[in-house]
Amino acid sequence: MSATVHIVKTPDVLHGKPRLEGTRIGVYELGGYVTENDVSIEQAADEFNLDDAQVRAAVKYYDDHPELMETIHAQKQATEAAIERRSHTG
């Protein structure tokens, strides 16, 4: 892929969290998957059906925006905790 890969945020997709343009693949999920699991760019591209440039763009954005990634992580944990609490009150 020779075209520029864009990271976009739109309110109606993934609740406005950054994602690869034209996909519903979030930067937090993909960047975290690669960095936290020591997965190669090529392996992630194959597993997510993306090209290497898309994975590199997501990982770069993930690395360049640590505060945003931490905020997304905290939101995800809060949501999971709320779901867990609701599942025990029924």
Helices and strands as residue ranges (DSSP letters): E 7-8, G 14-16, E 19-20, H 27-37, H 41-48, H 52-64, H 66-87
